[in-house]
Amino acid sequence: MIRFLWQVAVLTLLLCAIVSEAVPQVTAQTSDGPIYTIDIQGPVTSVTINYMRRALQQAESSDATALIVNMNSQGGVLRAMRPFAGELAEAEIPVVLYITPAGTNSGAAGTFFLSAAHVSALAPDTSFGSAYPLAEVDETLSQQTQDLVLDSVTDQLRTWNTAQGRNTDWLDQAVRDGAILTNEQAIKLEPPAVDVIAADQDQLLTLLEGRTVTLSDGSSATLQTQGRTTTPINLTLWESFRLALATPTIAFILLILGAIAIYIELTIPGTSVFVGIGGILLIGALAGFIVLPIQWWAMLLLLLALVLIGAEFFVTAHGGLTVAGLALVVVSALNLVDPAQAPGTAVAVWAIILIVLSLGAVAALGVWLAFHARSRPVATGQEGLIGQLAEVRQRLDPDGMVFVDGALWRAVSENGVVENGDWVKVTSMRNLRLVVQRINEDVDET
């Protein structure tokens, strides 16, 4: 009997040991690792995601206390940010998503990243969400399939927010129809749709102190942030360059400047300088457009607009082609980025106005110069010699040779013999010979 009880006790201990290893530890862990920060600006594209992924991996490898993502973004590409939101939710260290500064509307990117982050924070006078649906669905699919796709996105966002105890009532409308929540609206929901409202990063660190978050593996972490300094993970030079190119406004300007450089090369051939500059600018524009969801009909309209404006210099249209081209520039630029795939991402209006005014001014100057040149008398070729002074190099009796405009010409005198070294005036051209008249006054050679 005693032996039996002993065996039961041993087996019980073994089972307890096995269960304790299998069940995730939910005890809150604290970390004195570094607190990293990154700053996200401009539209969220695949280039932005690569930078965020590098920062997340560095924070995880350093066993950081937290990674704080300061987001000042006005839009983003859905196909790029949706998958990475899942990576944020699965992060091994707490991720804090902070929409800042005041006045920022983080758009669709804010909705996905705030939902996936372990702590969501907003600065005053900020918002998140989009007027467009948060999921683009192929309209060729059946309605049932479209609903399944939209439900899957909603369920994913609901899962992330529920895990952190945040409100989910607004998600279905945001995914299907679009919805924008301000910081005041989000914090007033019951429970709130966000965790913290902080005026600046110092206040954010204070409010994060002692907060416990649940990680994806079921473990929890208690943040120790008050009074601590943060360590920024800065962009590399290459990342900064690529992020600049991936901005729709910069890519649009590079395309226009590249086209102008190519046009100058065609107008003034032989230099090869402008074609090289134009090629570099166009490659930069292409690198930006590749990571953006471009509507190609708008791109074709933009190229047609540039052709029409350039044709104004060769076709007498009295500015009509330029006006049509500038109108197409405005239409195409406003529709260059697909708003359904990249809500809140577009070419800046100020850039469109600047380009249109610049192209219009250049075209107007070109037309004016063309009309001015046509109204002037011919000053090149053989006709351009008429009225010029020539020096007699072979005695005119009446035929001979004269030197004018850097070359020797056969000439015939209209008013008698003219000796070598005298000066005559070209009056006309006859059978490839200059007709000249002797002048009485002495003319110094200059």
C-alpha positions in Angstrom: 0.0 0.0 0.0 2.8 2.4 0.9 4.6 1.5 -2.3 1.5 2.2 -4.3 1.0 5.6 -2.6 4.7 6.4 -3.3 4.2 5.6 -7.0 1.1 7.8 -7.2 3.0 10.7 -5.6 5.9 10.3 -8.0 3.5 10.2 -11.0 1.7 13.3 -9.7 5.0 15.3 -9.4 6.0 14.2 -12.9 2.6 15.3 -14.4 2.8 18.7 -12.6 6.3 19.2 -14.1 5.1 18.4 -17.6 2.0 20.6 -17.3 4.1 23.5 -16.0 6.3 23.2 -19.0 3.5 23.0 -21.5 1.3 25.8 -20.1 2.5 29.3 -21.1 3.7 31.5 -18.3 1.4 34.4 -17.8 3.3 36.0 -15.0 4.0 39.6 -15.9 7.7 40.1 -16.9 9.5 43.4 -16.7 12.5 44.4 -18.8 15.2 46.9 -18.3 16.2 46.8 -22.0 16.3 49.9 -24.2 13.3 51.7 -25.3 13.6 52.2 -29.1 11.7 54.8 -31.2 11.2 55.2 -34.9 9.6 58.0 -36.8 7.3 57.2 -39.8 6.4 60.0 -42.2 4.8 60.2 -45.6 2.8 57.4 -47.2 3.3 53.9 -45.9 4.7 51.8 -48.7 6.8 48.6 -48.9 9.9 50.8 -48.4 8.4 52.1 -45.1 7.6 48.5 -44.1 11.1 47.4 -44.7 12.4 50.1 -42.3 9.8 49.2 -39.7 10.6 45.5 -40.0 14.4 46.2 -39.5 13.6 48.3 -36.4 11.3 45.6 -35.0 14.0 42.9 -35.5 16.6 45.1 -33.8 14.3 45.7 -30.8 13.5 42.0 -30.5 17.1 41.0 -30.7 18.0 43.5 -28.0 15.2 42.3 -25.7 13.9 45.9 -25.6 11.4 47.2 -23.1 9.3 48.5 -26.0 9.4 49.8 -29.5 7.6 53.2 -29.9 6.5 53.9 -33.4 5.8 57.7 -33.9 3.6 57.9 -36.9 3.0 61.1 -38.9 1.5 59.6 -42.0 -1.4 60.7 -44.2 -2.0 57.4 -46.0 -0.6 54.1 -47.1 -0.7 51.2 -49.5 -3.1 48.5 -48.3 -1.2 45.6 -49.8 2.0 46.7 -47.9 0.7 47.5 -44.5 -1.9 44.8 -43.9 0.5 41.9 -43.8 3.0 43.9 -41.6 0.3 44.7 -39.1 0.2 41.0 -38.4 4.0 41.0 -37.7 3.4 43.8 -35.2 0.8 41.8 -33.4 3.1 38.8 -33.2 6.1 40.8 -31.9 8.1 39.4 -29.1 8.4 42.7 -27.3 5.7 45.4 -26.6 5.0 47.7 -29.6 3.5 51.2 -28.9 1.9 52.9 -31.9 1.8 56.7 -31.3 0.0 59.0 -33.7 1.7 62.4 -33.5 2.0 65.4 -33.8 -1.3 67.2 -33.5 -3.2 67.5 -36.7 -2.2 64.1 -38.1 -4.8 61.9 -39.7 -3.0 58.6 -39.9 -5.6 57.2 -42.3 -5.8 53.5 -43.1 -2.3 52.8 -41.8 -3.3 54.2 -38.4 -6.3 51.8 -38.2 -4.3 48.7 -39.0 -1.2 49.5 -36.9 -3.2 50.9 -33.9 -5.2 47.7 -33.9 -2.2 45.4 -34.1 0.0 47.3 -31.6 0.1 46.2 -27.9 -0.5 49.8 -26.9 -2.3 52.4 -29.1 -1.7 56.1 -28.4 -2.9 59.3 -29.9 -1.8 62.9 -29.6 -4.5 65.5 -29.2 -6.2 66.7 -32.4 -5.3 63.5 -34.3 -7.4 60.9 -36.0 -7.2 57.5 -37.7 -9.3 55.8 -40.4 -10.2 56.4 -44.0 -13.2 57.6 -46.0 -12.5 54.6 -48.2 -13.1 51.0 -47.2 -10.1 49.3 -45.5 -10.2 46.4 -47.9 -10.2 46.4 -51.6 -12.3 43.6 -53.1 -12.3 42.5 -56.7 -15.7 43.4 -58.0 -15.6 40.5 -60.5 -16.0 38.1 -57.5 -19.4 37.0 -56.3 -21.1 39.0 -53.6 -20.7 36.0 -51.2 -16.9 35.9 -51.8 -16.6 39.6 -51.4 -18.4 39.4 -48.1 -16.1 36.6 -47.0 -13.0 38.8 -47.8 -14.4 41.8 -45.9 -15.4 39.6 -42.9 -11.9 38.1 -42.7 -10.4 41.6 -42.5 -12.9 42.7 -39.9 -12.3 39.5 -37.8 -8.6 40.0 -37.9 -8.9 43.6 -36.6 -11.4 42.6 -34.0 -9.1 39.8 -32.8 -6.2 42.3 -32.3 -8.3 44.9 -30.5 -10.1 42.4 -28.3 -6.7 40.9 -27.2 -5.8 44.4 -25.7 -9.3 45.1 -24.4 -10.2 47.8 -26.9 -13.5 48.7 -28.5 -14.5 46.9 -31.7 -18.0 48.3 -32.5 -16.7 50.6 -35.2 -14.6 48.1 -37.1 -17.3 46.7 -39.5 -18.2 50.1 -40.8 -14.6 51.1 -41.2 -13.7 48.0 -43.2 -16.8 48.0 -45.5 -17.6 51.7 -45.9 -14.8 53.7 -44.3 -14.8 55.5 -41.0 -12.6 58.2 -39.3 -12.3 58.5 -35.5 -10.8 61.4 -33.8 -8.8 61.1 -30.6 -11.8 62.4 -28.6 -14.3 60.0 -30.2 -12.0 57.1 -29.8 -11.3 57.6 -26.1 -15.0 58.3 -25.3 -16.2 54.8 -26.5 -16.9 52.2 -23.9 -14.4 50.6 -23.7 -12.1 53.1 -25.5 -10.9 52.3 -29.0 -7.4 53.5 -28.0 -5.4 53.1 -24.9 -3.6 56.4 -24.3 -4.0 60.1 -25.1 -0.6 61.8 -24.7 0.5 65.4 -25.6 4.1 64.4 -26.2 6.5 61.6 -25.8 7.5 62.5 -22.3 3.9 62.3 -21.2 3.5 59.1 -23.2 6.4 57.5 -21.2 4.8 58.6 -18.0 1.4 57.1 -18.9 2.9 53.8 -20.0 4.6 53.3 -16.7 3.3 50.1 -15.0 1.0 49.2 -17.9 0.8 45.4 -18.5 0.3 44.2 -22.1 -0.3 40.7 -23.4 2.0 39.3 -26.1 0.9 36.9 -28.8 2.4 33.9 -27.0 0.2 34.5 -24.0 2.8 36.0 -21.8 2.5 39.5 -20.4 5.0 42.3 -19.9 4.9 45.2 -17.6 6.3 48.4 -19.0 8.9 50.4 -17.0 9.2 53.7 -18.9 8.8 56.7 -16.6 11.9 58.9 -16.5 13.8 56.8 -19.0 15.5 58.0 -22.2 14.7 56.5 -25.6 17.0 55.4 -28.3 16.1 56.3 -31.9 16.6 53.8 -34.8 17.4 56.2 -37.6 17.0 55.7 -41.3 20.0 54.7 -43.3 21.0 57.0 -46.2 19.7 54.4 -48.7 16.4 54.0 -46.8 15.9 57.8 -46.8 16.6 58.0 -50.5 14.1 55.2 -51.3 11.5 56.7 -49.0 11.8 60.0 -50.8 11.4 58.4 -54.2 8.3 56.4 -53.0 6.5 59.7 -52.3 3.9 60.3 -55.1 4.6 64.0 -55.2 8.4 63.6 -55.6 7.9 60.8 -58.2 5.5 63.0 -60.2 8.0 66.0 -60.1 10.9 63.7 -61.2 8.8 62.4 -64.1 8.0 66.0 -65.4 11.6 67.2 -65.0 12.9 64.0 -66.7 10.6 64.6 -69.7 11.7 68.3 -69.9 15.4 67.2 -69.9 14.7 64.7 -72.7 12.8 67.4 -74.7 15.8 69.8 -74.4 18.1 67.1 -75.7 15.9 66.6 -78.7 15.8 70.3 -79.3 19.5 70.8 -78.9 21.0 67.5 -80.0 24.6 66.5 -79.6 25.3 67.5 -76.0 24.2 64.1 -74.4 24.2 65.9 -71.0 20.4 66.4 -70.9 19.6 62.9 -72.0 21.7 61.6 -69.2 20.1 63.8 -66.6 16.6 63.0 -68.0 17.3 59.3 -67.9 18.4 59.5 -64.2 15.3 61.5 -63.3 13.0 59.1 -65.1 14.6 56.1 -63.5 14.0 57.7 -60.1 10.4 58.4 -60.9 9.9 54.7 -62.0 11.5 53.5 -58.8 8.8 55.5 -56.9 5.9 54.5 -59.1 6.7 50.8 -58.8 5.9 50.7 -55.1 2.7 52.7 -55.5 -0.6 51.5 -56.9 -0.6 53.6 -60.1 -3.7 53.9 -62.3 -2.1 53.4 -65.7 -4.8 55.2 -67.6 -3.8 58.3 -65.6 -0.2 57.7 -66.4 -1.0 57.4 -70.2 -2.9 60.7 -70.0 0.1 62.3 -68.3 2.4 61.2 -71.1 -0.1 62.4 -73.7 -0.2 65.7 -72.0 3.6 66.1 -72.2 3.5 65.2 -75.9 0.9 67.9 -76.6 2.8 70.5 -74.7 6.0 69.6 -76.5 4.2 69.6 -79.9 3.3 73.3 -79.4 6.9 74.2 -80.3 6.6 72.5 -83.7 3.0 73.0 -84.7 1.3 76.4 -85.1 -1.6 75.9 -82.7 -1.6 79.4 -81.0 -1.4 77.8 -77.6 -4.3 75.4 -78.0 -2.1 72.3 -77.6 -0.6 73.7 -74.5 -4.0 74.4 -72.9 -5.2 70.9 -73.7 -1.9 69.4 -72.3 -2.1 71.4 -69.1 -5.7 70.3 -68.5 -4.6 66.6 -69.0 -1.7 67.1 -66.5 -4.2 68.2 -63.8 -6.6 65.4 -64.4 -3.9 62.7 -64.6 -2.0 64.0 -61.6 -5.1 64.0 -59.4 -5.9 60.4 -60.4 -2.4 59.0 -60.6 -2.6 56.9 -57.4 -5.5 54.5 -56.9 -7.4 55.7 -53.8 -9.0 52.4 -53.3 -5.6 50.6 -53.0 -3.8 53.5 -51.2 -6.3 55.6 -49.2 -5.0 59.1 -48.4 -2.0 58.8 -50.8 -1.9 61.2 -53.7 0.2 63.8 -55.5 0.1 67.1 -53.5 -2.1 69.8 -55.0 0.6 72.4 -54.5 3.0 70.3 -56.7 0.4 70.0 -59.4 -0.2 73.8 -59.4 3.5 74.5 -59.4 4.2 72.1 -62.3 1.2 73.5 -64.4 2.3 77.1 -63.9 5.9 76.2 -64.8 5.0 74.3 -67.9 2.6 77.0 -68.9 5.2 79.7 -68.5 7.8 77.7 -70.5 5.3 76.9 -73.2 4.2 80.6 -73.4 7.8 81.7 -73.6 8.5 79.2 -76.4 5.5 80.4 -78.4 6.5 84.0 -78.0 10.0 83.3 -79.1 8.7 81.4 -82.1 6.4 84.3 -83.2 9.2 86.8 -82.6 11.7 84.8 -84.7 9.2 84.4 -87.6 8.6 88.2 -87.6 12.3 89.0 -87.9 14.1 89.2 -91.3 16.1 86.1 -92.3 19.5 86.3 -90.8 21.0 83.0 -91.7 22.1 81.3 -94.9 22.7 83.1 -98.2 19.9 85.5 -97.6 21.5 86.5 -94.4 24.4 88.0 -96.3 22.3 90.8 -97.9 23.1 94.1 -96.4 26.5 93.1 -95.0 29.8 94.7 -95.8 32.4 92.7 -97.7 36.1 93.2 -98.4 37.3 92.8 -102.0 40.0 90.1 -102.2 40.1 89.8 -106.0 39.6 92.9 -108.2 36.0 93.3 -109.2 35.9 94.1 -113.0 33.0 93.6 -112.7 33.5 90.0 -111.5 35.9 89.0 -108.7 36.0 87.7 -105.1 34.9 89.2 -101.8 35.3 88.0 -98.2 32.2 88.1 -96.1 30.9 86.2 -93.1 34.1 84.2 -92.7 34.2 82.9 -96.3 35.2 83.9 -99.9 32.3 84.5 -102.3 32.3 85.2 -106.1 30.8 88.6 -106.6 29.8 91.1 -109.3 30.0 94.9 -109.0 27.0 97.0 -110.0 28.9 100.3 -110.1 32.2 99.9 -111.8 35.6 98.5 -110.9 36.5 98.0 -107.3 40.1 97.4 -106.3 41.5 94.9 -103.8 41.1 96.0 -100.2 38.1 98.2 -100.8 34.8 97.6 -99.1 31.5 96.9 -100.8 28.0 96.3 -99.6 26.0 93.1 -100.6 22.7 94.1 -102.2 21.4 90.8 -103.6 22.1 87.3 -104.6 22.1 86.2 -108.3 22.9 82.7 -109.6 25.0 81.9 -106.4 26.9 85.2 -106.9 26.8 88.2 -104.6 25.7 91.4 -106.2 27.7 94.3 -104.5 27.9 98.1 -104.7 31.1 100.1 -104.0 30.8 102.4 -101.0 32.5 105.7 -101.1 33.4 106.1 -97.4 36.2 104.3 -95.8 35.2 101.4 -93.5 37.6 100.2 -90.8 37.7 96.4 -90.5 36.5 95.3 -87.1 
